[in-house]
Amino acid sequence: MANAVLSNFKELTPRQRNAFTACFLGWSLDAFDFFILTYCLSAVAADFHTGVKQVAEGLFLTLAFRPLGALLFGAMAEKWGRRPTLMLNIVSFTVFELASAFAPSLGWLLVFRALFGIAMGGEWGVGAALAFETLPDKGRGFFSGLLQEGYVVGNLLAGLVYWLVFPHLHGSGMLTNWRVMFMIGALPAVLVFYIRAHVDESPAWKHGRGSAVAPKLRWSEIGSYLPTFLFLVVLMTAFNAFSHGTQDLYPTFIQQGKGFTPADTGKIAVIAQIGAFFGGLFFGTLSERIGRRKGIIISALLSIPVVPLWAWTHSLWLLAAGGFLMQFMVQGAWGIVPAHLNELSPARVRATFPGLAYQLGNLISSRNGVFQAEIAQRYFGGALQPVMGWTVALVAVVVSVCAWLGKERRGESMHEI
């Protein structure tokens, strides 16, 4: 795997390498800023003298406003270019992350998390367009998997900072531990200087849309895109249900259903995220040979046999193995998504189309954890085990059917608009 990573990067020109690095780091640091709140929920609740549930609304608001960001920043990238829009996007989510650190009340914190959601929603689509329009067509599956798993890297970074830094933070007022964590989350702004100095604009955008005489997008064209767009929203709803359904309540399940300590739960979560990272790389690369749809179908369906190990065993290391394999398959399918969605996207709206479909699917499935908890309470006496097991089985099939019914344009050139 290490040799494959090195060989893929060696084949890139410095311009291509810089563009991909910027987009990968942008997505990773965006995720890092999002996950900081997930680790600090209890600390924020204690500081504002409220419950964790009330603070967790900030997570929902971030997810709910992401489609608006995908539309807003995507439209800006189509008109003014990928590079300046990506820089503005990074500055935006950094500003709202820093503002969160100085929120005087829970109400203001929720407002800042909603605004952060707008900025977060724009990064994936704009970054993916810049990356794929700059990279060569060869090896796109590998870079798709690596780019998508920047989200996993962001989660791991947040967990690492929480582990190493948070316990040593003390203070009061505007310097409480969780506020300092959000201040650390403002560091991604430094990435803007790297982009300004080392990253070029997308060659495809410069060639096709950078000219003042470039034709404008007409409403009749937008109408012709609608069937593909609606299909991708359905596909991404299934995909997000796949990831949320295996991740959101799993730490709670490990602690309450299996009786493990938070420390052991953290070990299982880290091992699962490592599996997610390598799964994205493996299946993203494999999709170059067998196709995007086959790669998604195989990866999704292979998650079903993992369910007994993932949910019905009791040993810490067996559960860790189950978590590794489950996320290897789930994020393996996800690793194909950036390339697949960008290849299916009409070239003239590539910075908007995939990102908006992704974020709308994310919005539709954002209450997945709530639904799982309600079903467990109503039909299984609060036990999450059967609910999570059936979720994997059902959603894996839905993802596979959607992928099978869809089109595929593997290897589609992205060097012109």
C-alpha positions as CSV (number, residue, x, y, z in Angstrom):
1,M,0.0,0.0,0.0
2,A,2.8,2.4,0.9
3,N,4.5,1.7,-2.4
4,A,1.3,2.4,-4.3
5,V,0.9,5.7,-2.5
6,L,4.4,6.8,-3.3
7,S,4.2,5.7,-7.0
8,N,0.9,7.6,-7.5
9,F,2.4,10.8,-6.1
10,K,5.7,10.4,-8.0
11,E,3.7,10.5,-11.3
12,L,2.2,13.9,-10.5
13,T,3.7,17.2,-11.5
14,P,4.5,19.7,-8.7
15,R,1.4,21.7,-9.8
16,Q,-0.8,18.6,-9.5
17,R,0.7,17.6,-6.2
18,N,0.2,21.0,-4.7
19,A,-3.4,21.2,-5.8
20,F,-4.3,17.8,-4.4
21,T,-2.5,18.5,-1.1
22,A,-4.4,21.7,-0.7
23,C,-7.7,20.1,-1.3
24,F,-7.0,17.1,0.9
25,L,-5.9,19.3,3.8
26,G,-8.8,21.6,3.3
27,W,-11.3,18.7,3.7
28,S,-9.3,17.2,6.6
29,L,-9.1,20.5,8.5
30,D,-12.8,21.2,7.8
31,A,-13.7,17.8,9.3
32,F,-11.2,18.5,12.2
33,D,-13.1,21.7,13.0
34,F,-16.5,19.9,12.9
35,F,-15.5,17.0,15.1
36,I,-14.0,19.3,17.8
37,L,-17.6,20.0,19.0
38,T,-18.4,16.2,19.1
39,Y,-15.6,15.7,21.6
40,C,-16.5,18.8,23.7
41,L,-20.3,18.4,24.0
42,S,-20.2,17.6,27.8
43,A,-17.7,20.5,28.5
44,V,-19.8,23.0,26.6
45,A,-23.0,21.8,28.3
46,A,-21.4,22.2,31.7
47,D,-20.2,25.7,30.9
48,F,-23.6,26.8,29.7
49,H,-25.5,24.9,32.5
50,T,-27.6,22.9,30.0
51,G,-27.9,19.4,28.7
52,V,-25.8,17.6,26.1
53,K,-28.9,17.2,23.9
54,Q,-29.3,21.0,23.7
55,V,-25.6,21.5,22.7
56,A,-25.8,18.6,20.2
57,E,-28.3,20.7,18.2
58,G,-25.2,22.5,17.0
59,L,-24.1,19.3,15.2
60,F,-27.5,19.1,13.5
61,L,-27.5,22.7,12.5
62,T,-24.0,22.3,10.9
63,L,-25.3,19.3,8.9
64,A,-28.6,21.1,8.0
65,F,-26.8,24.2,6.6
66,R,-24.2,22.3,4.6
67,P,-26.4,22.2,1.4
68,L,-26.7,26.0,1.4
69,G,-22.9,26.2,1.5
70,A,-22.5,23.7,-1.3
71,L,-24.8,25.8,-3.5
72,L,-23.3,29.2,-2.5
73,F,-19.6,28.3,-2.8
74,G,-20.2,26.1,-5.7
75,A,-21.8,28.9,-7.7
76,M,-18.9,31.2,-6.7
77,A,-16.4,28.6,-8.0
78,E,-18.2,28.3,-11.3
79,K,-18.1,32.1,-11.8
80,W,-14.9,33.2,-10.2
81,G,-12.7,30.1,-10.1
82,R,-12.0,27.2,-7.8
83,R,-8.8,28.6,-6.3
84,P,-10.1,31.9,-4.9
85,T,-13.3,30.3,-3.8
86,L,-11.5,27.5,-1.9
87,M,-9.4,30.2,-0.1
88,L,-12.5,32.2,0.8
89,N,-14.1,29.0,2.0
90,I,-11.2,28.1,4.3
91,V,-11.2,31.6,5.7
92,S,-15.0,31.4,6.3
93,F,-15.0,28.1,8.2
94,T,-12.0,29.2,10.2
95,V,-13.7,32.5,11.2
96,F,-16.9,30.8,12.4
97,E,-14.8,28.2,14.2
98,L,-13.0,31.0,16.1
99,A,-16.3,32.8,16.7
100,S,-17.6,29.6,18.3
101,A,-14.7,29.9,20.9
102,F,-16.1,33.3,22.0
103,A,-19.8,32.5,22.0
104,P,-21.3,34.3,25.0
105,S,-24.3,31.9,25.2
106,L,-25.6,28.6,23.8
107,G,-27.8,30.5,21.4
108,W,-24.9,32.3,19.9
109,L,-22.9,29.1,19.7
110,L,-25.7,27.5,17.7
111,V,-25.8,30.5,15.3
112,F,-22.0,30.2,14.8
113,R,-22.3,26.4,14.2
114,A,-25.0,27.0,11.6
115,L,-22.8,29.5,9.8
116,F,-19.9,27.1,10.1
117,G,-22.1,24.5,8.4
118,I,-22.5,26.8,5.4
119,A,-18.7,27.1,5.0
120,M,-18.2,23.4,5.7
121,G,-20.8,22.5,3.0
122,G,-18.8,24.3,0.3
123,E,-15.4,22.8,0.8
124,W,-16.0,19.3,-0.5
125,G,-17.5,20.2,-3.9
126,V,-15.1,23.1,-4.7
127,G,-12.0,21.1,-3.5
128,A,-12.9,18.0,-5.4
129,A,-13.5,20.0,-8.6
130,L,-10.1,21.7,-8.3
131,A,-8.4,18.4,-7.5
132,F,-9.9,16.3,-10.3
133,E,-9.7,19.0,-12.9
134,T,-5.9,19.3,-12.1
135,L,-5.0,15.6,-11.7
136,P,-4.4,13.2,-14.6
137,D,-7.2,10.9,-15.5
138,K,-5.0,7.9,-14.7
139,G,-5.2,6.9,-11.0
140,R,-8.3,8.9,-10.3
141,G,-9.8,6.1,-8.2
142,F,-6.8,6.1,-5.8
143,F,-6.9,9.9,-5.3
144,S,-10.7,9.7,-4.9
145,G,-10.3,7.3,-2.0
146,L,-7.5,9.4,-0.4
147,L,-9.4,12.6,-0.8
148,Q,-12.6,11.3,0.8
149,E,-10.7,9.8,3.7
150,G,-9.5,13.3,4.6
151,Y,-12.7,13.3,6.6
152,V,-11.4,10.4,8.6
153,V,-8.0,12.1,9.1
154,G,-9.8,15.2,10.4
155,N,-11.7,13.0,12.9
156,L,-8.5,11.4,14.1
157,L,-6.8,14.8,14.4
158,A,-9.6,16.1,16.5
159,G,-9.5,13.0,18.7
160,L,-5.7,13.3,19.0
161,V,-5.8,16.9,20.1
162,Y,-8.6,16.1,22.6
163,W,-6.6,13.3,24.0
164,L,-3.3,15.1,24.3
165,V,-4.3,18.7,24.9
166,F,-7.8,18.9,26.4
167,P,-7.0,17.3,29.8
168,H,-4.3,19.9,30.4
169,L,-6.5,22.9,29.7
170,H,-8.0,24.9,32.6
171,G,-9.2,28.3,33.2
172,S,-12.5,30.3,33.3
173,G,-14.5,32.7,31.3
174,M,-13.2,33.0,27.7
175,L,-10.3,30.6,28.4
176,T,-12.2,27.4,29.4
177,N,-10.9,24.2,28.0
178,W,-13.5,23.8,25.2
179,R,-13.0,27.4,24.0
180,V,-9.3,26.8,23.6
181,M,-10.0,23.7,21.6
182,F,-12.0,25.9,19.2
183,M,-9.2,28.4,19.1
184,I,-6.9,25.6,18.0
185,G,-9.5,24.9,15.3
186,A,-8.7,28.3,13.8
187,L,-5.3,27.2,12.7
188,P,-6.4,25.9,9.2
189,A,-6.4,29.6,8.1
190,V,-2.6,29.1,7.5
191,L,-3.5,26.8,4.6
192,V,-4.7,29.9,2.6
193,F,-1.1,31.1,2.4
194,Y,0.0,27.7,1.0
195,I,-2.8,27.8,-1.6
196,R,-1.9,31.4,-2.6
197,A,1.7,30.6,-3.0
198,H,1.7,27.1,-4.5
199,V,-1.7,26.2,-6.0
200,D,-2.7,27.2,-9.5
201,E,-6.3,27.7,-10.8
202,S,-8.0,24.6,-12.3
203,P,-6.8,24.3,-16.0
204,A,-10.3,23.3,-17.0
205,W,-11.9,26.4,-15.5
206,K,-9.3,28.7,-17.0
207,H,-9.8,27.2,-20.4
208,G,-13.6,27.0,-20.4
209,R,-14.9,29.5,-17.9
210,G,-12.1,32.0,-17.3
211,S,-12.9,33.9,-20.4
212,A,-15.2,36.9,-20.3
213,V,-16.9,35.5,-23.4
214,A,-17.7,32.1,-21.8
215,P,-21.3,31.2,-22.5
216,K,-23.8,31.5,-19.6
217,L,-25.6,28.6,-18.2
218,R,-29.2,28.5,-19.4
219,W,-32.3,27.3,-17.5
220,S,-33.0,24.8,-20.3
221,E,-29.6,23.2,-19.6
222,I,-30.4,23.1,-15.8
223,G,-33.6,21.2,-16.5
224,S,-31.8,18.6,-18.5
225,Y,-29.5,18.0,-15.5
226,L,-32.4,17.4,-13.1
227,P,-32.9,13.6,-13.5
228,T,-29.2,12.9,-12.9
229,F,-29.2,15.3,-10.0
230,L,-32.2,13.7,-8.2
231,F,-30.7,10.3,-8.7
232,L,-27.5,11.4,-7.1
233,V,-29.4,12.9,-4.2
234,V,-31.1,9.5,-3.6
235,L,-27.7,7.7,-3.9
236,M,-26.0,10.1,-1.5
237,T,-29.0,9.8,1.0
238,A,-28.3,6.0,1.0
239,F,-24.6,6.5,1.4
240,N,-25.0,8.9,4.3
241,A,-27.4,6.6,6.0
242,F,-24.7,3.9,5.5
243,S,-22.1,5.9,7.3
244,H,-24.3,7.6,9.9
245,G,-26.0,4.2,10.6
246,T,-22.7,2.6,11.5
247,Q,-21.0,5.4,13.2
248,D,-23.3,7.8,15.1
249,L,-24.5,5.5,17.8
250,Y,-21.7,2.9,17.8
251,P,-19.8,4.5,20.7
252,T,-23.0,4.6,22.8
253,F,-23.7,1.0,21.8
254,I,-20.1,0.0,22.9
255,Q,-20.5,1.6,26.3
256,Q,-24.1,1.0,27.1
257,G,-24.7,-2.3,25.3
258,K,-21.3,-3.9,25.9
259,G,-20.2,-2.2,29.1
260,F,-16.9,-0.8,27.9
261,T,-15.2,2.2,29.4
262,P,-14.8,5.5,27.4
263,A,-11.1,4.7,27.1
264,D,-11.8,1.2,25.5
265,T,-14.5,2.8,23.4
266,G,-11.9,5.3,22.1
267,K,-9.5,2.4,21.2
268,I,-12.2,0.7,19.2
269,A,-13.1,3.9,17.5
270,V,-9.5,4.7,16.5
271,I,-9.0,1.2,15.1
272,A,-12.3,1.5,13.1
273,Q,-11.2,4.9,11.7
274,I,-7.9,3.3,10.6
275,G,-9.9,0.6,8.8
276,A,-12.0,3.4,7.1
277,F,-8.9,5.1,5.8
278,F,-7.4,2.0,4.2
279,G,-10.8,0.9,2.9
280,G,-11.2,4.1,1.0
281,L,-7.8,3.8,-0.5
282,F,-8.3,0.1,-1.4
283,F,-11.7,0.3,-3.0
284,G,-11.0,3.6,-4.6
285,T,-8.0,2.1,-6.3
286,L,-9.8,-1.1,-7.2
287,S,-12.6,0.9,-8.9
288,E,-10.0,1.9,-11.5
289,R,-9.9,-1.8,-12.6
290,I,-13.4,-3.1,-12.1
291,G,-15.5,0.1,-12.4
292,R,-17.1,2.5,-9.9
293,R,-20.5,0.7,-9.7
294,K,-18.9,-2.7,-9.1
295,G,-16.6,-1.4,-6.5
296,I,-19.4,0.3,-4.6
297,I,-21.6,-2.8,-4.8
298,I,-18.9,-5.3,-3.7
299,S,-17.8,-3.0,-0.8
300,A,-21.3,-2.4,0.4
301,L,-22.4,-6.0,0.3
302,L,-19.3,-7.2,2.0
303,S,-20.3,-5.2,5.1
304,I,-23.2,-7.6,5.7
305,P,-21.1,-10.7,6.7
306,V,-19.2,-8.4,9.1
307,V,-22.3,-7.6,11.2
308,P,-22.0,-10.6,13.7
309,L,-18.4,-9.7,14.5
310,W,-19.2,-6.0,14.6
311,A,-22.3,-6.2,16.8
312,W,-22.6,-9.6,18.5
313,T,-19.2,-10.3,19.9
314,H,-18.1,-9.2,23.4
315,S,-14.3,-9.2,23.4
316,L,-12.7,-5.8,23.0
317,W,-10.3,-7.0,20.3
318,L,-13.0,-8.8,18.4
319,L,-15.2,-5.7,18.5
320,A,-12.2,-3.7,17.4
321,A,-11.6,-6.2,14.5
322,G,-15.3,-5.9,13.6
323,G,-15.1,-2.1,13.7
324,F,-12.0,-2.1,11.5
325,L,-13.7,-4.4,8.9
326,M,-17.0,-2.6,9.0
327,Q,-15.5,0.8,8.3
328,F,-13.1,-0.7,5.8
329,M,-16.2,-1.7,3.8
330,V,-18.4,1.3,4.5
331,Q,-15.7,3.9,3.8
332,G,-14.4,1.6,1.0
333,A,-17.6,2.4,-0.9
334,W,-17.3,6.0,0.1
335,G,-13.8,6.2,-1.3
336,I,-15.2,5.8,-4.8
337,V,-17.8,8.6,-4.3
338,P,-15.7,11.7,-5.2
339,A,-14.5,10.3,-8.5
340,H,-17.9,8.7,-9.3
341,L,-19.9,11.9,-8.6
342,N,-17.5,14.2,-10.4
343,E,-17.5,11.9,-13.5
344,L,-21.3,11.9,-13.6
345,S,-21.5,15.7,-13.1
346,P,-22.1,18.0,-16.1
347,A,-18.8,19.7,-16.7
348,R,-20.2,23.2,-16.5
349,V,-21.5,22.8,-13.0
350,R,-18.9,20.4,-11.6
351,A,-18.1,22.6,-8.6
352,T,-21.8,22.8,-7.6
353,F,-23.5,19.6,-8.8
354,P,-21.7,16.8,-6.8
355,G,-21.3,18.8,-3.6
356,L,-24.9,19.9,-3.5
357,A,-26.1,16.3,-4.1
358,Y,-23.8,15.0,-1.4
359,Q,-24.9,17.6,1.1
360,L,-28.6,17.2,0.4
361,G,-28.2,13.5,1.0
362,N,-26.4,14.3,4.2
363,L,-29.2,16.5,5.3
364,I,-31.9,14.0,4.6
365,S,-30.2,11.3,6.6
366,S,-28.9,13.6,9.4
367,R,-31.5,12.3,11.9
368,N,-30.5,8.7,11.3
369,G,-29.2,8.3,14.8
370,V,-32.5,9.7,16.3
371,F,-34.5,7.2,14.2
372,Q,-32.3,4.3,15.3
373,A,-32.6,5.2,18.9
374,E,-36.4,5.6,18.7
375,I,-36.8,2.2,17.0
376,A,-34.6,0.6,19.6
377,Q,-36.6,2.1,22.4
378,R,-40.0,1.2,20.9
379,Y,-39.4,-2.3,19.7
380,F,-36.3,-3.7,21.4
381,G,-36.4,-2.2,24.9
382,G,-33.6,0.2,24.1
383,A,-31.2,-2.4,22.8
384,L,-29.3,-1.0,19.8
385,Q,-27.7,-4.3,18.7
386,P,-30.6,-5.5,16.4
387,V,-31.3,-2.1,15.1
388,M,-27.7,-1.4,14.1
389,G,-27.4,-4.9,12.5
390,W,-30.5,-4.5,10.4
391,T,-29.5,-1.0,9.5
392,V,-26.3,-2.3,7.9
393,A,-28.1,-5.1,6.0
394,L,-30.9,-2.9,4.6
395,V,-28.8,0.2,3.8
396,A,-26.0,-1.9,2.2
397,V,-28.6,-3.4,-0.2
398,V,-30.1,0.0,-1.0
399,V,-26.7,1.5,-1.7
400,S,-25.9,-1.5,-4.0
401,V,-29.2,-1.3,-5.9
402,C,-28.9,2.5,-6.4
403,A,-25.3,2.0,-7.7
404,W,-26.4,-0.8,-10.0
405,L,-29.3,1.3,-11.4
406,G,-27.1,4.3,-12.1
407,K,-24.8,5.2,-14.9
408,E,-21.0,5.2,-14.9
409,R,-18.5,7.3,-16.7
410,R,-15.2,5.9,-15.4
411,G,-12.2,7.8,-16.8
412,E,-14.3,10.7,-18.1
413,S,-12.0,13.6,-19.0
414,M,-12.3,16.5,-16.6
415,H,-9.8,18.8,-18.3
416,E,-12.4,20.9,-20.2
417,I,-15.6,22.7,-19.2
